[in-house]
Amino acid sequence: MSIRLTKVDKIYGQGDAKVHALKELSLTITTGEMVAIMGPSGSGKSTLLNILGCIDRPTKGEYSYKENEISHIKAKEMARLRNEVFGFVIQDFALVDRYTVFKNIMIPLSYSQKAIKSKKEKVESVLKQLNISEKRDVLAANLSGGQRQRVAIARAIVNEPEIILADEPTGSLDSATGQDVLDIFTKLNSVEKKTIIIVTHDKEVASCCHRIVNIQDGMIV
Ligand SMILES: Nc1ncnc2c1ncn2[C@@H]1O[C@H](COP(=O)(O)OP(=O)(O)OP(=O)(O)O)[C@@H](O)[C@H]1O
């Protein structure tokens, strides 16, 4: 088993502005699983993804990763886990437009403490894996939506994470391009044995996952 949340609450703000985004949410995700998280807008999907990826902490409850309780670890340790264990594919791609494709994918490696032998070769191999080698020296600003998403995925996997977290990875793509991106995730899961957690509204995406977690009002239904 890889991840376990036990009775997790997330509360944003205080007083009148208080939002109870997750309510006693418990969830276990096994190594090698591919899981879809679905639910209406505002139900808490992104909040859940942020907590799973150590971007944010629960207000209450427990988070254990590989049987270790991590909800109270120090910020520095949390940052290390975030960088080494998780790869993020976030909404709107979040690429640096004035950087080339190559430089965008290199970003996580510049911060990485992992012993990856040749960082340049690693970027080249990921470019190849995602079929974007010929775009290597193109500025991110000049890519199509589908190409941008490939670069975003390349950047998420270059640091060899165990777990990939994706927020609406096909949301802004046409259906053929979305299918290509979905195939990439499916392959990362089946061939490379990555654990994959995808927030999605797309039924096509969800149907390719082993399991669908439905959230409503901060609770699993
Ligand atoms: N940083 C924040 N501060 C205050 N409230 C927040 C914050 N982030 C999220 N919320 C609130 O928490 C609730 C859950 O938001 P969240 O973004 O997790 O939902 P979601 O299911 O991902 O929605 P969507 O599908 O629209 O992205 C919402 O009511 C939202 O307004």
The ligand as a Tripos MOL2 file, in Angstrom:
@<TRIPOS>MOLECULE
LIG
   31    33     1     0     0
SMALL
NO_CHARGES

@<TRIPOS>ATOM
      1 N1         -7.1940   28.5140   -0.8760 N.pl3     1 LIG1
      2 C1         -8.4950   28.4830   -0.6060 C.ar      1 LIG1
      3 N2         -9.0540   29.3460    0.2830 N.ar      1 LIG1
      4 C2        -10.3620   29.3170    0.5760 C.ar      1 LIG1
      5 N3        -11.2270   28.4510    0.0330 N.ar      1 LIG1
      6 C3        -10.7570   27.5640   -0.8540 C.ar      1 LIG1
      7 C4         -9.3710   27.5320   -1.2220 C.ar      1 LIG1
      8 N4         -9.1950   26.5320   -2.1300 N.ar      1 LIG1
      9 C5        -10.4010   25.9860   -2.3140 C.ar      1 LIG1
     10 N5        -11.3570   26.5930   -1.5640 N.ar      1 LIG1
     11 C6        -12.7650   26.2280   -1.4610 C.3       1 LIG1
     12 O1        -12.8400   24.8690   -1.0740 O.3       1 LIG1
     13 C7        -13.8850   24.1870   -1.7730 C.3       1 LIG1
     14 C8        -13.3000   23.0310   -2.5770 C.3       1 LIG1
     15 O2        -12.5000   23.5730   -3.6270 O.3       1 LIG1
     16 P1        -11.6840   22.6780   -4.6650 P.3       1 LIG1
     17 O3        -10.9110   23.5930   -5.5380 O.co2     1 LIG1
     18 O4        -10.9440   21.6320   -3.9150 O.co2     1 LIG1
     19 O5        -12.8640   21.9950   -5.4810 O.3       1 LIG1
     20 P2        -12.8160   21.2150   -6.8680 P.3       1 LIG1
     21 O6        -13.7060   20.0530   -6.7080 O.co2     1 LIG1
     22 O7        -11.4240   20.9660   -7.2690 O.co2     1 LIG1
     23 O8        -13.4860   22.2710   -7.8620 O.3       1 LIG1
     24 P3        -13.2620   22.4720   -9.4640 P.3       1 LIG1
     25 O9        -13.7690   21.2410  -10.1320 O.co2     1 LIG1
     26 O10       -14.1170   23.6720   -9.7510 O.co2     1 LIG1
     27 O11       -11.8000   22.7150   -9.6710 O.co2     1 LIG1
     28 C9        -14.5620   25.2490   -2.6290 C.3       1 LIG1
     29 O12       -15.6670   25.7310   -1.8990 O.3       1 LIG1
     30 C10       -13.5060   26.3070   -2.7940 C.3       1 LIG1
     31 O13       -14.0940   27.5710   -2.9720 O.3       1 LIG1
@<TRIPOS>BOND
     1     1     2 1
     2     2     3 ar
     3     2     7 ar
     4     3     4 ar
     5     4     5 ar
     6     5     6 ar
     7     6     7 ar
     8     6    10 ar
     9     7     8 ar
    10     8     9 ar
    11     9    10 ar
    12    10    11 1
    13    11    12 1
    14    11    30 1
    15    12    13 1
    16    13    14 1
    17    13    28 1
    18    14    15 1
    19    15    16 1
    20    16    17 2
    21    16    18 1
    22    16    19 1
    23    19    20 1
    24    20    21 2
    25    20    22 1
    26    20    23 1
    27    23    24 1
    28    24    25 2
    29    24    26 1
    30    24    27 1
    31    28    29 1
    32    28    30 1
    33    30    31 1
@<TRIPOS>SUBSTRUCTURE
     1 LIG1         1 GROUP 0 **** ****
